[in-house]
Amino acid sequence: MSMQNTLKALADPVRREILNLLKGGQMTAGEISERFDISGAAVSRHLSVLKEADLVRDKREGKFIIYELNSSVLEEIMLWLYELKGEEK
C-alpha cells in the first residue's frame, strides 16, 4: 500500500476514532457503527478506506464481518516519522 493512501486515511477524524476503537480489540461493523452519530453506510465507507490503506483487516464469521487493527502499517508510519524528525535512535 502507498503511504499516500495511509496518510489520506489517517487524515479523517472519524477514521482515527475507528482505529482507536479497534485498538481495544476486534469489533463488528455494527459495534463500530453504534459508537457514531452517522449512518451505517458512512461508517462502512470509512471502514473501506481504512481497509484499502491496509490499516484494518476484516474476516467473515457467519453473517458478521469482524474488523481488527493492522498495527504493522502504523509501525511503518511511526518509523518513517521518527526518521524524518532526524533524531538518533
C-alpha positions as CSV (number, residue, x, y, z in Angstrom):
1,M,0.0,0.0,0.0
2,S,1.2,3.5,-0.7
3,M,2.0,5.9,2.1
4,Q,-0.3,8.4,0.4
5,N,-3.3,6.1,0.9
6,T,-2.4,5.6,4.5
7,L,-1.9,9.3,5.3
8,K,-5.2,10.1,3.5
9,A,-7.0,7.5,5.6
10,L,-5.5,8.9,8.8
11,A,-6.5,12.5,7.9
12,D,-10.1,11.9,8.8
13,P,-11.1,12.2,12.5
14,V,-13.8,9.5,12.2
15,R,-11.3,7.0,10.8
16,R,-8.8,7.9,13.5
17,E,-11.6,7.2,16.1
18,I,-12.4,3.9,14.4
19,L,-8.7,3.0,14.8
20,N,-8.8,4.0,18.4
21,L,-11.8,1.7,19.0
22,L,-10.1,-1.2,17.3
23,K,-7.0,-0.7,19.5
24,G,-9.1,-2.3,22.2
25,G,-9.7,-5.5,20.1
26,Q,-11.8,-6.8,17.3
27,M,-15.3,-5.4,16.6
28,T,-18.1,-6.0,14.1
29,A,-19.2,-3.3,11.7
30,G,-22.4,-2.9,13.7
31,E,-20.5,-2.4,17.0
32,I,-18.4,0.3,15.4
33,S,-21.5,2.0,13.9
34,E,-23.1,2.1,17.3
35,R,-20.3,4.4,18.5
36,F,-21.0,7.1,15.9
37,D,-23.8,9.5,15.1
38,I,-23.5,8.9,11.4
39,S,-25.2,6.5,9.0
40,G,-24.1,2.8,8.8
41,A,-23.3,3.5,5.1
42,A,-20.9,6.3,6.1
43,V,-19.2,4.0,8.7
44,S,-19.0,1.3,6.0
45,R,-17.3,3.8,3.6
46,H,-14.8,4.8,6.4
47,L,-14.0,1.1,7.0
48,S,-13.5,0.6,3.3
49,V,-10.9,3.5,3.2
50,L,-9.1,2.0,6.2
51,K,-9.1,-1.4,4.6
52,E,-7.8,0.0,1.3
53,A,-5.0,1.7,3.2
54,D,-4.3,-1.7,5.0
55,L,-4.9,-0.1,8.4
56,V,-7.6,-2.6,9.2
57,R,-8.2,-6.3,8.3
58,D,-11.5,-8.0,8.1
59,K,-12.8,-11.5,8.3
60,R,-16.2,-13.0,7.9
61,E,-17.7,-15.0,10.8
62,G,-21.1,-16.3,9.9
63,K,-23.2,-13.2,9.0
64,F,-20.8,-10.8,10.7
65,I,-17.7,-9.1,9.4
66,I,-15.1,-8.7,12.1
67,Y,-12.6,-5.8,11.9
68,E,-9.2,-5.6,13.6
69,L,-6.3,-3.1,13.6
70,N,-3.3,-3.8,11.4
71,S,-0.6,-2.2,13.6
72,S,2.2,-3.1,11.3
73,V,1.3,-0.3,8.9
74,L,1.1,2.1,11.8
75,E,4.5,1.0,12.9
76,E,5.9,1.7,9.4
77,I,4.5,5.2,9.5
78,M,5.8,5.8,13.0
79,L,9.3,4.7,11.9
80,W,9.2,7.0,8.9
81,L,8.1,9.9,11.1
82,Y,10.9,9.2,13.6
83,E,13.5,9.1,10.8
84,L,12.0,12.2,9.3
85,K,12.4,14.0,12.6
86,G,16.1,13.2,12.3
87,E,16.8,12.1,15.9
88,E,19.3,9.4,16.6
89,K,17.9,6.0,17.8
